[in-house]
Amino acid sequence: MTASLARLTIDLDALAANHALARRQAGAAEIAPVVKADAYGLGVAPIVRRLRAEGAERFFVARLDEGVALRRILGPEPTLYVFDGCAPGAAPRLMQASLTPVLNSLEQIGDWTATGGGDGALHIDTGMNRLGLRMEEAEALAHDPRRLGDLSVSLVISHLACASTPDHPMTQVQAEAFSQARRWFPNARASLANSGGLFQDPALAFDLGRPGVCLFGGGPFGEPDPRISPVATLEAPILQIRSVPAGESIGYGASFVAPHSLSVALIAAGYADGVLRSQSPAGYGWLRGARRRILGRISMDLIAIDVSDDPAARPGDMVELLGPNLLLDDVAQTGGTVAYEILTSLNRRVARQWRGAAG
């Protein structure tokens, strides 16, 4: 790691603490971590090894390639589900890697069974109108099992549209629809709750909860939750301290003009590292016990922060841009987005290090 690079520290002990919290929230239900998109951008290999060591036996990813990579990392034992299901031509690779597709349509069911696929999960759409069988399609399958062919339905799932909004009426509508749908497949386990669902009502997990963002430090309702430990810390060094006289501008577009003389630190990070441009001008860095506001626009490689009240600031000092002092959901709110985007935007240019045993 060179001194000029931003660095991302992933705390695997904090991950384990969040996993234990999710297990408690799920009550009697099992939980299966969602580790799609490279474990929400944090690096899937050390993440899943630690979660496996903490007792996770099932995992969900979005893409076939993610599942193949995960099988190589974890070996033959865990059950690995692929949300995309069985896309055209994907069945041989799914079977070769012993992946379980989450089948989303009648066509996918046909493709999977036609190539000898046996065990599979069914995704039933309960009102979100993304992937999944419509309720009437699922009911017709249940009433005419011949249409399932040799498919053994081991799991039925649906996905909550508004779980991050407590008491949203859509959640109850979906829960009731899913309760009906699971009765059509009495031999299958059932899974509905994501992070927000688990923290709203453990009953929404049914048999299997699917936590994602809460494992990685995000609150289940789009705001910090004191029970959840920060997992990711993004820091970058000061490259230069400069004095900016009153009336002069800082950064592209001259969008910020100094109202009085300022001491400004230029930080070696920008949107090429995953710090969203929308985090200026409302965002902050953290240096020596205090928030330091961002001045002007975030650029590809640089961020300017106000260090006028910190005469000790020097080049090489590390400034926190995300972490225990600038919590994930707070950073997301300053950028007008959600925790998921903050994490998955972190760029591979950022040097990564992991704290704690990987399992």
C-alpha positions in Angstrom: 0.0 0.0 0.0 1.4 3.4 -1.0 0.9 6.4 1.2 -1.0 8.2 -1.6 -3.8 5.6 -1.7 -7.2 5.6 0.0 -7.7 2.5 2.1 -10.8 0.5 3.0 -10.7 -1.6 6.2 -13.3 -4.3 6.6 -13.8 -5.4 10.2 -14.7 -9.1 10.1 -15.3 -9.2 13.9 -18.0 -6.5 13.4 -19.4 -8.6 10.5 -19.6 -11.6 12.9 -21.4 -9.5 15.5 -23.9 -8.3 13.0 -24.5 -11.9 11.9 -25.1 -12.9 15.5 -27.6 -10.0 15.8 -29.4 -11.1 12.7 -29.7 -14.6 14.1 -31.2 -13.3 17.3 -33.7 -11.1 15.3 -34.8 -14.2 13.3 -35.9 -16.1 16.3 -36.4 -19.7 15.4 -35.8 -19.2 11.7 -32.5 -19.9 10.0 -30.7 -17.0 8.3 -28.9 -17.2 4.9 -26.6 -14.2 4.2 -27.1 -12.3 0.9 -23.5 -11.8 -0.5 -24.3 -10.7 -4.0 -22.2 -8.0 -5.8 -18.9 -9.1 -4.2 -20.5 -9.1 -0.7 -21.9 -5.6 -1.3 -18.6 -4.4 -2.5 -16.5 -5.5 0.5 -14.8 -8.6 -0.9 -16.7 -11.9 -1.0 -14.0 -14.4 -0.2 -13.0 -13.2 3.4 -16.7 -12.3 4.1 -18.2 -15.7 3.3 -15.3 -17.6 5.0 -16.0 -15.7 8.2 -19.8 -16.1 7.9 -19.3 -19.8 7.3 -17.2 -20.0 10.4 -20.0 -18.3 12.3 -22.4 -21.1 11.2 -24.0 -19.9 7.9 -24.9 -22.9 5.8 -26.8 -21.2 3.0 -26.0 -18.1 0.9 -27.7 -16.1 -1.8 -26.1 -14.4 -4.8 -27.6 -12.6 -7.8 -25.6 -13.9 -10.8 -24.5 -17.3 -12.0 -20.9 -16.2 -12.2 -21.1 -15.1 -8.5 -22.4 -18.5 -7.6 -19.7 -20.3 -9.5 -17.0 -18.2 -7.7 -18.6 -18.7 -4.4 -18.7 -22.5 -4.8 -14.9 -22.4 -5.5 -14.4 -20.4 -2.3 -16.6 -22.5 0.0 -16.4 -26.0 -1.4 -19.2 -28.5 -1.8 -21.1 -28.3 1.5 -23.1 -25.0 1.7 -26.3 -24.5 -0.3 -25.9 -21.6 -2.7 -28.9 -19.9 -4.3 -28.9 -17.8 -7.4 -31.6 -15.1 -7.6 -31.4 -14.8 -11.4 -32.7 -18.4 -11.6 -32.1 -20.5 -14.7 -31.4 -18.0 -17.6 -31.4 -19.5 -21.1 -28.4 -21.8 -21.5 -27.4 -21.6 -17.8 -28.6 -24.9 -16.6 -25.5 -26.9 -17.3 -23.2 -24.5 -15.4 -25.7 -24.3 -12.5 -25.7 -28.1 -12.2 -21.9 -28.3 -12.7 -21.4 -26.0 -9.7 -24.2 -27.5 -7.7 -26.0 -24.2 -7.5 -29.7 -24.0 -6.7 -31.6 -21.6 -9.0 -34.4 -19.4 -7.7 -36.8 -20.1 -10.6 -38.7 -16.9 -11.6 -40.9 -18.0 -14.5 -42.6 -20.9 -16.1 -40.0 -20.8 -18.9 -37.2 -21.1 -16.3 -38.9 -24.1 -14.7 -39.1 -25.7 -18.1 -35.4 -25.0 -18.9 -34.3 -26.3 -15.6 -36.2 -29.5 -15.6 -35.6 -30.2 -19.4 -31.9 -30.4 -18.7 -32.2 -32.7 -15.7 -32.3 -30.1 -12.9 -33.9 -31.5 -9.8 -33.9 -29.4 -6.7 -34.9 -25.7 -7.1 -36.4 -22.7 -5.3 -39.5 -20.8 -6.6 -39.7 -17.1 -6.4 -43.4 -15.9 -6.1 -44.1 -12.3 -6.8 -46.4 -11.0 -4.0 -46.8 -7.5 -5.4 -43.3 -6.0 -6.1 -43.5 -6.7 -9.9 -39.9 -7.6 -10.3 -38.8 -11.2 -10.8 -41.0 -14.1 -9.8 -44.1 -16.1 -10.8 -47.4 -14.3 -10.5 -49.6 -15.6 -7.8 -52.0 -17.2 -10.3 -49.1 -19.0 -12.0 -47.9 -20.4 -8.7 -51.4 -21.6 -7.8 -51.8 -23.3 -11.2 -48.5 -25.1 -10.7 -49.5 -26.3 -7.3 -52.8 -27.6 -8.5 -51.2 -29.4 -11.5 -47.9 -30.8 -10.2 -47.3 -32.5 -13.6 -46.3 -29.0 -14.8 -43.4 -29.1 -12.4 -41.9 -32.1 -14.1 -39.1 -33.6 -12.0 -38.6 -30.3 -10.1 -38.4 -30.8 -6.3 -39.4 -27.4 -4.8 -37.2 -27.1 -1.7 -37.8 -23.4 -1.0 -40.3 -20.7 -1.9 -39.4 -17.1 -1.6 -40.7 -13.6 -2.1 -39.2 -10.2 -1.6 -40.5 -7.3 0.4 -40.9 -4.0 -1.5 -41.1 -1.6 1.5 -39.3 -3.4 4.4 -37.1 -0.4 5.0 -40.2 1.6 5.9 -41.6 0.3 9.2 -45.4 -0.1 9.3 -45.8 0.4 5.5 -49.1 -1.3 4.6 -47.5 -3.0 1.6 -45.5 -5.3 3.9 -48.7 -6.7 5.5 -50.2 -7.2 2.0 -47.2 -9.1 0.9 -47.0 -11.2 4.0 -50.6 -12.3 3.7 -50.2 -13.2 0.0 -47.0 -15.1 0.8 -48.7 -17.0 3.6 -51.3 -18.2 1.1 -48.6 -19.1 -1.5 -46.5 -21.2 0.9 -49.6 -23.3 1.6 -49.6 -24.4 -2.0 -46.1 -26.0 -1.5 -46.4 -27.6 1.9 -43.1 -29.6 1.6 -41.0 -26.5 0.9 -39.4 -24.1 3.3 -40.4 -20.5 3.0 -38.4 -17.2 3.0 -39.6 -13.6 2.9 -37.7 -11.2 5.1 -34.6 -9.3 4.2 -32.8 -7.1 6.7 -35.7 -4.7 7.2 -38.2 -7.5 7.5 -36.1 -9.3 10.2 -36.0 -6.1 12.3 -39.7 -5.3 11.8 -41.1 -8.7 12.8 -39.2 -12.0 13.1 -42.3 -13.8 11.8 -41.6 -12.3 8.4 -38.6 -14.6 8.1 -40.9 -17.6 8.0 -38.3 -20.5 7.9 -35.3 -18.6 6.4 -34.3 -14.9 6.7 -32.1 -13.3 4.1 -30.1 -10.5 5.7 -27.9 -8.4 3.5 -27.2 -4.7 4.3 -27.5 -5.1 8.1 -24.6 -7.6 8.0 -22.4 -5.0 6.4 -23.1 -2.1 8.7 -26.3 -0.6 7.3 -29.4 0.1 9.4 -32.5 -1.9 8.4 -34.6 1.2 8.0 -32.2 3.5 6.1 -30.8 5.2 9.2 -28.1 4.2 11.8 -29.1 1.5 14.3 -27.0 1.4 17.4 -27.2 -2.4 17.5 -25.4 -2.7 14.2 -21.6 -2.5 14.2 -19.8 -0.5 11.4 -18.0 -2.9 9.2 -16.3 -0.7 6.5 -14.0 2.2 7.2 -12.8 4.3 4.3 -9.9 6.6 4.9 -7.6 8.7 2.6 -4.5 10.8 3.3 -4.1 14.5 3.1 -2.0 15.4 0.1 -1.6 19.1 0.7 -2.7 21.9 3.1 -3.3 25.2 1.4 -4.5 28.7 2.5 -7.4 30.0 0.5 -8.0 33.8 0.8 -11.5 35.2 1.2 -13.3 35.5 -2.2 -11.4 32.8 -4.0 -13.2 29.6 -5.2 -12.4 26.0 -4.6 -12.8 23.1 -7.1 -14.6 22.6 -10.4 -17.3 25.0 -11.4 -16.3 27.6 -8.7 -19.3 26.4 -6.8 -17.8 27.3 -3.4 -16.3 30.7 -2.7 -14.5 31.2 0.6 -16.4 33.7 2.8 -13.2 34.3 4.7 -9.7 33.0 4.7 -9.6 29.2 5.1 -7.1 26.4 5.7 -8.0 23.6 3.3 -6.8 20.0 3.2 -6.8 18.2 -0.2 -7.6 14.5 0.3 -6.5 11.7 -2.0 -9.9 10.3 -2.8 -12.7 11.1 -5.2 -15.5 9.6 -7.2 -13.0 7.2 -8.9 -12.6 5.6 -5.5 -16.4 5.4 -4.9 -16.9 8.6 -3.0 -20.1 9.8 -4.6 -20.0 13.2 -6.2 -23.4 13.9 -4.7 -21.8 13.9 -1.2 -20.7 17.5 -1.9 -21.4 20.0 -0.5 -23.4 18.3 2.3 -20.8 15.7 3.2 -17.9 15.6 5.7 -14.6 14.0 6.5 -13.5 13.1 10.0 -10.1 14.2 11.4 -8.9 14.1 15.0 -12.2 14.0 16.7 -14.3 16.4 14.6 -16.3 16.5 11.4 -14.7 18.6 8.7 -17.0 19.8 6.0 -16.4 19.2 2.3 -15.7 22.4 0.3 -16.7 22.6 -3.4 -17.2 19.6 -5.7 -15.8 16.2 -5.1 -13.7 15.4 -8.2 -12.4 12.2 -9.6 -9.3 12.0 -7.4 -9.6 14.8 -4.8 -11.8 16.1 -2.0 -11.3 19.5 -0.2 -12.2 19.8 3.5 -12.1 22.7 5.9 -9.3 22.3 8.5 -9.2 26.0 9.5 -9.7 25.1 13.2 -7.0 22.3 13.1 -3.6 23.9 12.8 -2.0 20.5 13.5 -3.3 19.0 10.2 -0.5 17.8 8.0 0.0 15.9 4.7 -0.2 12.2 5.4 -2.8 12.5 8.1 -5.6 10.0 7.4 -9.1 11.4 7.0 -12.1 9.1 7.6 -14.8 9.3 4.9 -16.9 6.4 6.1 -16.7 4.4 9.3 -17.4 4.5 13.0 -17.5 8.3 13.1 -19.3 8.8 9.8 -21.8 6.0 9.7 -22.9 4.3 6.5 -26.5 5.5 6.6 -25.5 9.1 7.5 -23.1 9.2 4.6 -25.8 7.8 2.3 -28.2 10.5 3.4 -25.7 13.3 2.7 -25.3 11.9 -0.8 -29.1 11.5 -1.4 -28.9 7.8 -1.7 -28.9 4.5 0.2 -26.3 2.5 2.0 -26.3 -0.2 -0.7 -25.1 2.3 -3.3 -22.4 3.7 -1.0 -20.9 0.2 -0.4 -21.2 -1.1 -3.9 -19.6 2.1 -5.4 -16.3 1.6 -3.6 -13.8 1.2 -6.3 -11.0 -1.4 -6.7 -8.5 1.5 -6.7 -9.0 1.7 -3.0 -6.5 -0.5 -1.1 -8.3 -3.1 1.0 -7.4 -4.7 4.3 -9.3 -6.9 6.6 -9.3 -6.9 10.4 -10.2 -10.1 12.3 -10.0 -13.7 11.4 -11.5 -14.8 8.1 -12.5 -18.2 9.5 
